[in-house]
Amino acid sequence: MELNTHLNINHALCGSITALQKGRCVVTLTPTPEMGADEQKLVHGGFIFGMADYAAMCAVNDPYVVLGAAETRFLKPVKVGEILTAEAVVEETEGKKNIVPVSVKRGEEIVFKGTFTCFVLDAHVLG
């Protein structure tokens, strides 16, 4: 399947797609030292959120998809160097609105869960 959205994303910051199907996307990210928030190498949550957001956008896979809302929970801390995998699956579509649950795992352990409300617009949000 061809990717139709977020084509200029920085994969070092948001992860790389490892699986893409209609309504589903898997993204993998290994946090770098620049993502660490302290001496213990705790990864700043914004990077994990960004990865999950990117996975949700790609699951919808429309050039004009935007994030409208997100309800998220950080469940476990993540350290620099730990391999993360985000899976997003479009659960519900109603008109322009898509509900996309996303889970981020470290191995089999869930470290983040969220539900992203994505909207597909008729044109670019800045255009």
N, C-alpha and C positions, 0 to 999 in steps of 0.2 A: 504494500500500500504506500502511496506517496504522501509525504508530509506537506500540508497546505498552510501551515500557520507558524508563527514565531521562527521564521527561517534564519534570522540574524542573531538568535540567542547565543550567549556565551556558554558553551558546554562545560567549561572549567568551573563556572559558577552555578549552573542550574542542572547539570548532568547531561548524559547522552541517552538517546532512545535506544533501547535494546529489543523492544517489541512494539509493533504498531499494527492494529487492526481496527476495523470499523467500531467505534465506541470504546476502544480500549488502548491504553498506552502504558508501557513500562519504561522507566527511566532509572539509570544507575549513576551514582555520584560517589566519589571518594573525596571527602573533605580535605582540603589542603591546609598547611600551617597558617596561611593568611585568613582562614575562616575561624581560627581559634580565638576565643575570647579571654583566655587567661593562661597562667603558667601550667595548669593541669591539662591544657589542650581541649577544653570544653568548646564544642562547636557552637557558634552563635545560632540561635533558632531561626533567624531570618534566612539563612542559607537552606535550611531544611524546608521552611515554608516555600521558598522560591522553587525548590525542586518539585514539591508537591503541586504547586500552581502550574508549573511548566507541564507536568504530566497531565493535569486536568485539561489544560488548553489543547494539548496534542490529542487527547482522547476525543474531544469535540471536533478538532481538526478542520476548522473553518478559518479562512484568512481574516475574517472580521470578528472573531471571538474575543470577548473581554471578560474579566472577572467582575462580578457584581457584588458578591459577598462570600465570606468564608467563615465556617464555624470549625475551629480546630482545637486539638488537644495534644500537647507535648507529653508523652508518656514515660520516656526514658532519656537520660542524657546521652549524647553522642560525642565521641572523641575524634580528633583529627586522625585521618588514616583509616577509619572504619568504613567498610564498603556498605553503602546504603542502596536500597532498591525501592522505588515508588511505583505503585500500581494504581492507575486511575481507570474507572469504568463508568461510562455514562449510564446512570440508573434510570433517569426519567427525562423525557423531553416534552415540553409543553410550549408550542409556538417557538419563540426565540429563546426561551429559558431551558437550560440544561442543568440537571442536578448530577454532580459528579463526586462520589465518595473516593477518597484517596487514602491509602495506607502506605507508610514508609517503614521498611523493615531493615534490621541489621541481622542478617541471617534469617532465622525464623522468628525473631523477636520484634514485635511491633514497637516502634519508638515514637510514632506520630500518626494521628488519624485526623481526617478532616472531611468536611462536606463543602464542596465548592459550587457556588451558583454562578454559572457562566451564561452569558448572553451572546447570541449571534446577531450582529447588527447588519443593516443593509449596506453600510459603507464604513470605511475606516473611522474610528472614533475621533481622530484628529483632522479628518478631511471634510 
